[in-house]
C-alpha cells in the first residue's frame, strides 16, 4: 500500500543548495516497526557555479526504479530555475510511465502538477 504525504510544493533545501522535491511513497519497516518512508519520486534542482540550473530525477516503486543525483556531468542545464523545474517534471513523467505501476503513476502525475 502506498501512503502519501500531502502534496508538498515546497522543496527541502540542503546545505549544498540543492532543492529536493519529494513524494513519499511506501512505509518502510525496520526491526522495531515503522522507520520512515521511501520516496516514490524526487526532483533535485541546483544552480551551477556558472549560473545555469541543473536537475535530476528519480522514481522508485514496488518493482524497482531508476534515478540519479544532480551533477554537471549529466549535462542537464537550463538558463533559469523555472525551465529546470519544467524539464525535470517532463523527465520524471517519462520515467514514471516506464517504471511504475498505474496506481503509482497516478500519484506521481498528481504530485507533479502541484509543483
Secondary structure, DSSP 8 states (H G I E B T S, - for coil): -B-------S-EE-TTS-EEEEEEEEEEEETTEEEEEEEEEEEEEEE-TTS-EEEEEEEEETTEEEE----GGG--EESSHHHHHHHHHHHHHHHHHHHS-HHHHHHHHHHHHH-
